[in-house]
Amino acid sequence: MIREPHDLDDPGLRDRAVRAARGLEPFDALIAGARLVDVATSEIRAADIGLVGPLVASVHAPGSRGDAARVVDAAGRFVAPGLIDTHMHVESSMVTPRRYAEVVVPQGTTTICWDPHEVGNVAGLAGVRWAIEAGQGLPLRILTLAPSCVPSAPGLEVAGAEFGGGEMAEMLRWPEIAGVAEVMNMRGVLDRSEPMQSVVAAGLASGKLVCGHARGLEGASLQGFAAAGIQSDHEVTSGDDLLAKLRAGFTVELRGSHDYVLPGAVQALATLPHLPQTLTICTDDIFPDDLVAVGGMADVLRRLIRYGMAPVDAIRAATLNAAMRLGRRDLGLIAPGRRADLVVLDGLETLGVERVFASGREVAAAGRLTGGPPGRPADAFHDTMKLAPLTAGDFVLRLPGDGTAMVNSIFRPRFTEWRDLAVEVRDGAVVLPDDRILMAVIHRHGRRPATPRIGILDDWGHWRGALATTVSHDSHNLTVFGRDPADMAAAANAVIAAGGGMAVAEGGAVTARVALPVCGLLSDVPAGEVAADFAAVKAAAGRIADWQPPYRTFKAVVGASLACNPGPHVTDLGLADGSTGEIRPLVAAG
């Protein structure tokens, strides 16, 4: 499991805490008049909380002590443990770790478990090392995992690096690494193929976490995935799927990024005799505009409560259950001897965060960090767009001759299927039907030619412009959607010039752009600025695309090339099938 820090076990600190608990010396801080959210007993009870350094020294009767260097009046307020996000990707927020901490700590999140596989797919082991270093010295505790799937689907895509068992074993030797990040190559695990067999074996040998990604697995395949040693999953698709994974022994990281799943999940949990100890909460992916406007973990909990989950159950899943999953006995509970990570809340349904303490120090109040911007500016990986500007001709889908051709197309976002499509070929170019769009993926990491690979997407609505992005799970090659080659080239070149990011073009002109120069995924400017630029891109995309929730949404563009998921996808190698492992030609057989 995750190695516990030893800062709490200093004999002098423990001596002071014992003396303070016994009334022989004052507390460093006393939180008075609180209504304690006791996630061990499910009680809400009146209590005062005495802190010594990073420790909770005493939880005692209200008003029985007043001797403290500082007294914090929490009268009428609820005090709960700091929230723990058990699975997430900082990269989805499009800001660096220090800017992420600037937003989420005032929202009550004190610990995150970060899978930096987006950074790893772009910058390899050096990127993972940077992720560790960028997360140090912040008011947010970042437990970093070792990316397991770089790329996510070997043979179907080419990323900026490639990790096998050797790279995994090396990362697991780093003391800062908490375990193996989500194992996404489900087919490789079940087929017992390399490198996944070595990757999982290295994780199990380390005694650290081995996290999973079990999208669409059920029955014998789900049992086999668990039997391989995978311990967790966040890819829940329904209430029944949630129960199946809990019953298979997985720790479920119920994620807030797929809100349409949450009501059914809450209903399914209500059929159980009690809340499972193996249920935790995570954000997984949050775009910057949502992160700034509605929040991270606290927002997920508010929604779960709104859908019918008991507030104490929601908080327990996000604190004590999470700490037990991570093997962190110092976290997740406000009790003597535990780490003083706690949040002061205005109510159990609203979960408005008024103050945040991390390791006994007040780090946020009234929605802001108390110490100003943390960390130092990021200046790494600003050179990851290793491709030249593109032309409109690069986005013309070509077939020899003239007449009619039968081609392979990809039907609908997210839950994709193959479809045969008859298209007209005129002067060696495909005439795209009005209700279809093109998706082009261009390798950007310098490990293969940057030749656009183009597929036809069906059931994506009628587009009136183009969108380009280097946020394109999980290889994060340059991906462009649209119909008009001139629009597609304009959007692509705007992203190339920015060093990565997103851009929308209409009528041959760029209408919105967000620059993400760190790995082509992140920006080091304040999150509010990134959120505003990103919101402008989303608004511009909404003007050129016909969205239809829950699947045909803006978010679908960043996952459209995720080749490890079942079904067809366009990657930098062509038309790839995540179910069978094949690369299909554009022209349909027979």
N, C-alpha and C positions, 0 to 999 in steps of 0.2 A: 504494500500500500504506500501512499504518499508519506515520505519521511517527515516527521513532525519537527518543527523548529525547536531549538533548545533555549530560546531566550526566556521562556517562562520558568525554566527550571534552575535558574540561578539561586543558590541557597540564600543569599542575602535578600533577594526579592521575596522568596517564599517566607523567610523569617519575618519580614516587615508585614506581609499580608496576614500571617497568623496573628501577629501582635495587634494589628488593626482590627481584625475580626473579633478578637477578645476584648477590645476596648482599651488596650494598653498603649496605643498611640493613635493619632488621628489618621483618617483616610486622606489620600491625595484629592479625591473628589467624592462628593456624595450626591447622588441623584435622589431627590426627596419627593415624596408624595405620588410616586408612580403607581400605575395599575399594570402590574407585571404580566406579560403574556408568557406563561409557563408552558413551553411546548413539550415538556416531559410529562406533565400531568393533565394538560388541557385546561388548567385553571386560569382564570383572570383574577388576580388577587392583589390587594394593596401591599406595597412593599417599598422600602428604601434600599438603594443599592450603593454599596461602598466600593470604591476603586482604589487600588494601589498600583501605580505604574500601569503596565498593560493588563493587569489581572483584576477580575472581580474578586474582592476579598470577602464580601459579606452581602447576603440578601436577608434583610431583617425587618422587624415590625416597624411600621411607619412612625416617625417621631421619636423613636427610642435612642437615636444618636444624632448629634449635631456637630461633632468634632471633625472638621474636615478643612483642608486648605481652601477648598472651593465647594460651594453648595449650588447645585443646579435645581431650580424649582420646576418639577414635572407634574405639578398638581393638576389632576384632571386629564392627564395624558397617559397613553399606553406606551410601554417600553418593551420592545421585542429584540431578539437577536438580529445582528446584521444579516442581510439577505445574501444567499450564496447561489450563484448562477452556475449550474453543473455542466452546461455545455453551450459554448458560444464561439463566435468568430468575430473578433474585434474588427476584422477587415470589412464586414458587412456594414459597419457604421461609417466606413470610408474615412476615418480619422485615425491618427496614431494612438498608441495606448495612453499617452499622457493626456491627450485631448478627450479620449473616451472616459478616463477617470474623472476628468473635470465635470462631466455631465452626470455619470451614474452614481458617484459617491454621494452627492447631495440628495439623490433619489433613494438612498438607503441600501445600495449594494456595496458590500465591503469585501467580497471575495468572488472571483470569477475563475472558471476552468476553461482556459483558452486553447482551442485547437487552431494553431496558425498554419493550417495546411494551404491556405491561399498564398501566404507569403512563401511557404516551402515550395509550392509548385512553381513559383516565379524565380526564387533566389536560392533554392536548395538549402544545404546545411547552414550556409552563412546567413540565410534568411531566418532560420529557426534560432540561431544564436543571437541575431539582432532582436528577435521577438523577446527573448529572455532578458536581454540587457535593457530594452526599451520599457520593460515592465517593472524594473527595479526602482526603488526610491520613490514610489508613488503612494498616495493614501489608499489606494486600491490594492488588495492582495491578488496577485495574478499567479495562478497555478498553470504552468505551461505544459502542454502535452506534445508528444512527438508525432508529427504527421505520419500516418500509416500508408497513405495512398497517394504517392507522388510518382506518376500521375494516378488519377482515380481509376482509370481503366487502361492498363498497359496493353499495347497493341491496337487500341482504338483511338488513341490521341497521343500527342507529344507535348509535354510540359517543359518548363525551364530546367527541370532536374529529374532524376529518377532515384528513388529510394528502394533498396532491398533490405534483406536481413542484416547485412553488415552495417548499413547506415542506421537502421533502427537500433541495433545493439550499441552503436556508438552513442546515439542520443540518450538511450536509457542509462548509460553510464554517467551522464551529466547529472549532478545532484539536483539541479533545478528542475529537471524534467519529472513530471508527476505520473507519466504513464504513456500508453499508446493511445493516440487520438482515434476518432471514429474510423473503424475499418469499413470502408465503403465498397471494396471489391468483393461483393457477396459471392459472385460466381467463383472467384479464385479461392475463397475460403471453403466453399462447399465442394469444389473439385479437388481440394488439397493440392493446389498448384503453387509453384514458386512465382513470385517471391512471397506470396501471402502466408504460406505455411511457415516460412522462416520469420516473417514479421511478427506473427501471433506468438510463435514459440519464444522469440526474444522477449516479448512482453510478459508472457507467463513466467519465464525464468527470472525476470527482474523482480517479481513480487509486487509490481506497481499495477496501476489501473490498465485494463484492456477494454476500450470503449468501442461500441458498435454502431452500425447503420444498417438496419434490417428492413428497409423499405420493401413492401410487397411480399415478404416472406411469411409463409404460414405452413401449418401441418408439419410434414417431415423435414422440409427445408428450414423452418424456424427451429425445430429441435436440433437439427444438425449444426446450425449456426451457433446455438448455445453450447452444444457438445464440443465445438472447436475451442471453447474457452472465452468467447466473447461475453462480456458481462453486462452491457447496457445497450439501450436503444432510445432514440428520440424520434424516429420516423413513424410516428403513430398516425394512422389514417382514419380511425373510427373508434368508438367505444368498445366494440368487440375486439378490435385489433389490440387495444390497450390491455384488455383483460387477458387475451391470449399471451401477450408478452410478459405480463406480470406472472401468469401461471407457469410460464416457461423459465421463470427464475431471473429474468432480466431486471436490473434497475432501470425503470423508465424515467427518462428526462422529458417530462411533458412540456412541450415547447409552445411558446406564445406566438410564434411567427406564423402559425396556421390556425387562425382564430376559428375558422369554420369547424374544426375538429373538437374544440374545447367543450361546447355544450353536450355533445354526445359522450365525451370522456367523463364529464362530471356526472352525468346520468348513470353511466356504467359503474363508476366508483361508488355511487349511492346504493348499489345492489349488494355491496360487500359488507361483511359484519363490522369492519373497521378500516380505517385508512391504512393501506399497506406501508410498511416501513421502507419498502423499495420504490416508493414513488417520490421523485424529486421534480423540481421545476427548472426550466431553462428558457432562455430567449432564443437561442440558436442564431437567428439572423434578424437584425433590425436596421433598416435604412436610417440615414442620419436625420431626415425630417421627422420621422416618428420618434426616434430616440430623444430628440430635443423637445418635441411638442407634447408627447404623452408618456414617454419614459420607457424604462427597460423592465426589470423584474417587478417593480411595484405595480406597473401597469398590467402585467400578466396576472398578478395576484388579484388585482381589482376585478379583472374580467372573470376569473374563476369564481370569485365570490358572487359577482353579479349573476353568473350562471347557476348558482346554487350551492357551491362548496362552502362549508363552514369556515369562517375566517381563521380560526385557530388551526384547522386542518391545512389550509393553504399556507399559513406561515410556517407550520411544522415541516411541510414538504420542502419549503425553501430554506430551511435552517437546520434543524436537528437531523432530519432524514438525509439531507445533503451532506452534512458533516460526517455522518456514519458511513455513507457511500465513499467519501473521500478518505476515510481513515483518519480524520482530524478530530481527535478527542478534545482539542482545545476550543473548537468552534461549535456554533449551532445552538447554544443553550446559555441562558443567563443564570449562573450558579457559581458558588465559591470555587476558586481554583481554575476557572475557565478564562479564556481570553475575553477582554472587555471590548468586544465588537457589539455595539447595540445601537438601536435607532429609537428615537422618540417620535411617536405618531399621534396625530390629532384624533384618530378614530379607527376602528377595526374594519369598517367598510370602505371608508375613504382612503385610508392608508396615506394620508398626507404626512410627509416627513418633515419634521421641524428641526431636529438635530441628529447628527451622526457621530458616533464615537468609533474609532478604530484603534485597537490595542490601547484602550484607556485614554486616548487623546481625542478631543473634539476636533473633527476634521471638516465638518460642514454644518452650516446653520442657515436657516431661511433661504434654502435653495441654492446656496453658493458654498464653494470651498472656503475655509477660513484662512488658508495660507497662500492664496493666489495661485497662478498657473503652476502646476507641478512639472518636474522633470526638465529635460533640456531638449531643444529643437532637434528634430530628426533630419539628418542630412545623408542618409544611406539610400542606395538603390534608386537613383534618379535616371538611370540609363537602360531601362529594361525594354524600350521600344526599338527592337533591333530589326527594323524594316523601313523601306523607303516609301515615300508618298505613293499613293495609288491613283489610277485613272478610272474614268467611267468604263472604259473597255475591260477593266479587270472584273467588273461585276455583270458582264454579259454572259448568260448561260449558253454555252455553245454545244451543238451537235452537228455532225456532218450532214450535208445535203439539204433537201427541202421536202416538205410533205408533213406527215403525221408520225409521231413517235410515242411509244408507250414508256413512261418513266416511273421510277419509284419516287413517291412523295411521302411526306411525314404528316400524318393526320393529328390535329389538335395539340395544344400545349400540354405539358406535364405528363399525362397518361397517354403516351404516344403510341401510334400504330402505323404500320405500313399501308399505303394505298397505291394502287395503280392509277396513273393519270395520263390521259391522252392529250398531247400538246402539239401545237403547230410549230414546225421548224421552217423558218424563212431566212434564206441567205446564210445558213449555218448558225442561226441564233434561235433560241426558244422564244416563242411569243407567249408571254405569261398570261394565263387567264385572269380576268378581272378580280376574281375572288381568291386569288392565291398571292403569296409573297415569297421573296427569296431570303434565304439565310446564308450568309457567307462567313466562313471562319478562316482567318489568316494567321499562320504561325508567327509569333512575335519574339520568340526567345533566342533566335539565332542557332537553333539546333537542327533545322531542316529548312528547305526553301520556303519563302514567304509567298507561296502561290495560293490564291483564294480557292477554297473548296466550297462549292455552292450546292445547296439543296432547295427544294420547293416545299413550303409549308402550307398546309391546308387547315381551314377553320381557325385562322388568325384574324379574320375580318379583312376589310378593304383598307389598305394603307395609302396615305397621300403624301408620304415623305419617307425618311429613313432615320434609323437610330443605330449608332455605333457604340460599342462598349468593350473595355478590357476587363471589366468585372463580369466574368463569364466562367462560371463554375465548371470544373475545378482547375483546368489547365490555364485559364485566364488568357487565352489567345484573343486577338482582336476579332470581335464578332459583330457583324453588320446585318441589319434587317431592313427590308424595304422592297420597292418595286422598280423605281427609276434609278438606273446606274449612276446618273450625275448626282442625285441626292445621296446615294450610298457612298460615292467617292468623297463628297464634301464632308459628310459626317465622319468617315474614317480618317480623313486627313486632319480634321480638327482634333481628334483624339491623339493621333500620332504626334502632332505638334505640341500638345499639352503634356506629353510624356506619359499618357494614359488617362483614363477617365471615361466619360460619357459625353455624347453629343447628339443633337437632333438637327436634321436638315430638311428643308422644305423649299421647293422651287429652286433648287440648286444652291441655296444659301443656308448657313448655319444659324439656327434660331435660339439655341441654348447649349451650354456646355458646362460641365463640372470637371475641373482639372484634378487629377489624382496622381501626382508625380512620383510618390514613393511606391515602388514596385508596380506602378500603374494601377494601384488599388487604394491608396491612402493619401490623405493630405494632412499637413501639420498645422494648418491654420485652425482657429477656433471652430468648434463643431457647429455653432450657429451660422457661420459663413458657408461652410460646406452644405449644411442643411438647406440654406436659401438657394444656392446654386443647383443643388440636386432637385429641390422642389420645382425650380424653373424648368429643368430637364423633364421631369415627370409631366408638368403641365403642357410643355411643348409636345411630348410624346402623345398625350391625350388628344391633342388636336389632329394628329396624323394617323392614329390607330383607333380601331373600334374595340375597346376593352369590353369584356363580358365576364365578370367575376362568377365563381371563385377561381377559375383556372386561367382564363384569358385575361391576364392582368399585366401591369408593368413588370411585376416581379418575375413573370414567366421568362422574360428575355434573358435574365442573368443565369437561369438554370437550363436553358434550352439545349445547351451542348453537354449536359452532365451525362457522360456516356456510361457511367457505372450503373445508372438506373435502368430498369427494364425498358425495352422498346428502342425504336430508332432515334438517332440524334445526328446532327451534323457536327463534325469535328474537323481539325486541321488535316486529318487523313481521309476524310470523305464522309460517306453515309454509313454510320456505325450502328450496330445493333447490340445494346447492352445485355440482351437476353441470351444471344447466341454467340457473341464474340466475333461476328463476321463484319466485313466491310463490303457493302453492296455497291455495284455500279449504278450510275444514274439511270441507264436504260434498263427497263424491267426485262427479266428473262421470259422467253417464250411468248 
